[in-house]
Amino acid sequence: MAPEQNKTAEKMTSVKAAWDKAPAGPKKDAALKHCKAAEKANAEKNDAETIKELDAATHALS
């Protein structure tokens, strides 16, 4: 696995853990949309889009 892919996988794991711990509500719902988009981008091997969506999910949770 390339270092950039490893970084993306670690970030996805971290964001999913934060999402799991977040209380239910509009912030969690918004973050879920970004998490799903990140998963789709990751499946398409688009690291830039994956990171962008994970950053958006993190922002939505804050």
N, C-alpha and C positions, 0 to 999 in steps of 0.2 A: 504494500500500500504506500503510495506517495505521501510525503510529509504533509502536503496541503490537504489531501483526502483525509488523513488521520486527524488533522486539525478540525476539519469540517465535521467528522464523525464525533469527535469529543465535544464540539460546540452543540451539536444536535442532542447528544445525551444530556448535557448540562441544561439546555433549554427545556427539554422534556421533563427533567427532574423538577425544575422551577415551576413548570406548568402543573405538574402533579400536586405540588405543595400549595399552589395558589387556591384561595377560596373561590367558590362558585360566584359567578357574576359576569358583568359585561366585559371586564378586562380579560377574564379567562376565556370567554367566548371569542373575543377579538384575537387573542393569542393563538387559539386553536386554528383559526383560519390561516394564520401565517405559518403555523407548524405544518399543516397539511400541504400548503404551497411549497414549503421547504422540502418536505418528503418527496413531493412530485419532482421538484427541481433536482434533488439528489438522485432520484431514480433515472433521470435524464442525464446524469453526470455533469450537471451545470453547477459547479462549485460557487461561482460568483452569485448566482441567483439564490442558491441555498443559503449562503451567508447573509445575503440581503434580507431574506425572509426570516431567518433566525434572529437577526438584529431587530427586525420589526416586531417579532413575537416578544422578545425581551423588553422592548420599549412599551409594548401594550400591557405587559404585566406590571410595569413600574408605576 
